[in-house]
Amino acid sequence: MTTTTVPATSTNFDLRTGLNDQRQPLRRRISDMAAMFSDEAAARSKAAVNDELMYEFYDMDVPPTSGDIAYGTSIVYPGRIGDEYYMTKGHFHEVLDTGEIYFCLSGEGYMLMENPEGDVQWERFVPGQGVYVPRRYAHRSINTSDSEPLITFFAFPGHAGHDYGTIEEKGFRKLCVAGASGPEFVDNPKWKAEA
Amino acid sequence: MTTTTVPATSTNFDLRTGLNDQRQPLRRRISDMAAMFSDEAAARSKAAVNDELMYEFYDMDVPPTSGDIAYGTSIVYPGRIGDEYYMTKGHFHEVLDTGEIYFCLSGEGYMLMENPEGDVQWERFVPGQGVYVPRRYAHRSINTSDSEPLITFFAFPGHAGHDYGTIEEKGFRKLCVAGASGPEFVDNPKWKAEA
């Protein structure tokens, strides 16, 4: 059924914090993320002292159709577990053949991407950077700043869905760590060829 | 055919100007827009003296599939033709059943929306405002500032396409004009029930 009147949605995201005061964000703390880090024990120890927020993002409840656009902001806070930067879980889309645009509003970091065939790419986030994640690529945001949140605005096809399980099982092939002269991508020793 | 490696696209939009120095924007000057204003003669006179840029936006050449997201920035400059604010042409999507998200980066104004059945809505743009244009709604951005460009980041389904013709023929049912105490939406005397 087609209704003749559909109200537009209008909502504000604070450009300084990335937060929307009309919606409850989804939040991931250190304890939620510990198993994804190379040094899980260090993450568990840190969480036991202060289980701080690693990132938060919004699900705006857009209809799950290919005619709609799911959107929101994502805020990854600065910090490290050992030499590994704070990051999002990362995921494939359930409908693998769907892409996503991330637009960096503030902060700095990387988008790490990987497809099922093993191609790995990363792109730098700086304010104003638009990173287009191609169809079929899992993606993870990583904050490499010492002090500032990484704030992005994202948009993806309404019907894409999320597959978190594959990355939870296998991990990404690469990690992003603080090296002597800045962030470096290194092989993930915990990566599994098969989920 | 599925290729196993698709390069991610990464490109910067200057958050102050909205411009991307890697791409040629699409530009609309007063002369391109004259027929859309209530006082077309005033627009033609103004264009004859100085045919200034009214707005510009980007087409990032994303594949036209429902798995992809077309995106870019739109910059509407401040100004008026008589009491009518500078604005975009506005359009329906060719695939009518597709929506679009506009995220305001700076400036102020309105998103004017209208569906084929005649429902008309408008939503205010301020920095950080996300305005979701529902499926089936034509949409036009309007800059109501005296001095600042209205800069938005937009994203819509790759397969949506553009129908500019309907609005070019019929117009929108409402106009946005400078009233005694700010912007006002009034009936468009040039609106045609049939294209």
Interface residues (C-beta under 8 A of the other chain):
Chain A: T2 T4 T5 V6 P7 A8 T9 S10 T11 N12 F13 D14 L15 M60 V62 S66 G67 D68 I69 Y71 V95 D97 T98 G99 E100 I101 F103 L105 M111 M113 N115 E117 D119 Q121 E123 R124 V126 P127 G128 Q129 G130 V131 Y132 V133 P134 R135 R136 Y137 F153 A155 F156 P157 H159 A160
Chain B: T2 T4 T5 V6 P7 A8 T9 S10 T11 N12 F13 D14 L15 M60 V62 S66 G67 D68 I69 Y71 V95 D97 T98 G99 E100 I101 F103 L105 M111 M113 N115 E117 D119 Q121 E123 R124 V126 P127 G128 Q129 G130 V131 Y132 V133 P134 R135 R136 Y137 F153 A155 F156 P157 H159 A160
